[in-house]
């Protein structure tokens, strides 16, 4: 089955700096890669996703890149703000003939210092 | 409003006392799943269901049961809870077999087993 590794586990940046979180996956058949943000005491919520036929996707200050050959994908947050502080999870969805399970990374706790 | 609703939000129980955590979604999603969240381990899937009367084990199914008698409901049952099941639990739902596979999460249930 799919396995997703996420790094780093914690990340501290100054307000205005960029933050990068990286994930690797093991199953080349996985075709959907979402990123979730979980604020303290709240549920995970989707912030951006990318499908395997696309190499990069951007939405304002956040962007995701996917390298299918190397089986890794990354989240980039530019001009970070204190409200970006949260736990971020990457995930990979298995192919549906494997059950279509969404496998999550271990999470990255991002702290943006004013 | 499209949502996934879990109940209860908080639960303290004693070892061995059967409990059920309910999950309901109003988006007509085929795919539903349960996760547990523990520090440093991310979100680990307990059970999932691809449609009514179809359920399967995730990565950490021991000690849990589920049922899917109706499309909207996917209860999680702990027949004999133990302290190692103390965790934060999330239910999630998504469409199945389409390009739009965002997972929507419930509010979470914080379970303590003493």
Boltz contact constraints between the chains, C-beta under 6 A:
constraints:
  - contact:
      token1: [A, 32]
      token2: [B, 101]
      max_distance: 6.0
  - contact:
      token1: [A, 43]
      token2: [B, 105]
      max_distance: 6.0
  - contact:
      token1: [A, 43]
      token2: [B, 107]
      max_distance: 6.0
  - contact:
      token1: [A, 43]
      token2: [B, 108]
      max_distance: 6.0
  - contact:
      token1: [A, 44]
      token2: [B, 105]
      max_distance: 6.0
  - contact:
      token1: [A, 46]
      token2: [B, 102]
      max_distance: 6.0
  - contact:
      token1: [A, 93]
      token2: [B, 101]
      max_distance: 6.0
  - contact:
      token1: [A, 96]
      token2: [B, 97]
      max_distance: 6.0
  - contact:
      token1: [A, 101]
      token2: [B, 45]
      max_distance: 6.0
  - contact:
      token1: [A, 102]
      token2: [B, 103]
      max_distance: 6.0
  - contact:
      token1: [A, 104]
      token2: [B, 42]
      max_distance: 6.0
  - contact:
      token1: [A, 104]
      token2: [B, 43]
      max_distance: 6.0
  - contact:
      token1: [A, 105]
      token2: [B, 42]
      max_distance: 6.0
  - contact:
      token1: [A, 106]
      token2: [B, 42]
      max_distance: 6.0
  - contact:
      token1: [A, 107]
      token2: [B, 42]
      max_distance: 6.0
